[in-house]
């Protein structure tokens, strides 16, 4: 059997480089391409050791761990212990995820992935190389997207609150997201505006009267006529330069172990889902949970 060691080393060098770059992107580290290139070179040298009498030594888990520490140290340096541990954990995480993803793709397509015996153009399976060269970027992209999604959901989970709204005899609860970017206020009274999904009013007003408020075509006999306000508002996909808002009798927000009760608030109606996954139905003005408003 002929083993093309140079091709195996070249592929390993490229994968190591992508793993280190991926770790930098994942952890938002400053990228020094000289250091990353040196770390990739050191990491790829293990291929040559696999064909020497020292192969048993380099297969030892403890040796592998310290070898990985050296790679991470070369790539990112050492600022403090926690910084180094985060880099090492990110490197391991990305390595395991991409390796597991490639193994899953290999199993799914039932292709050979033995790079030492299946090389492209030399009597081996070209699918093996294609799987690595194409599959690796795909697995890395998917992993990073999922990590970013988890981070966003974690931030959102920390900013979640329960909102209780009272309008006449109608009382209902909804999940709310405290959004520091929401600075919407009534320009005349400077009253904070909390965005809510219009569907929440269907049990009280019905769909038709709720739609009339959204399209600003309310009639004099509309039950919310005395509550309605128009607030200047611009959003993507919003044709009208105004948002229909109304004044509730009371809003209670349960957030971070505290209870905030206010009557000085407007509820702006939004005609679509605020969260595609349904995690929240309202966007809370941060002022409403910073100080107790009466």
FENFENQUI-V66600 format. One record per helix or strand. SS is the DSSP state (A for helix, B for strand). FROM is the first residue (numbers start at 1). LEN is the number of residues. If there is no record, write none. Layout:
# FENFENQUI-V66600
[[SS & FROM & LEN] [SS & FROM & LEN]]
This chain:
# FENFENQUI-V66600
[[A & 5 & 23] [A & 33 & 12] [A & 46 & 4] [A & 55 & 4] [A & 61 & 16] [A & 81 & 29] [A & 126 & 33] [B & 160 & 8] [B & 170 & 10] [B & 185 & 1] [B & 192 & 6] [A & 198 & 8] [A & 207 & 8] [B & 228 & 5] [B & 242 & 6] [B & 250 & 6] [B & 258 & 5] [B & 266 & 5] [B & 282 & 4] [A & 286 & 4]]
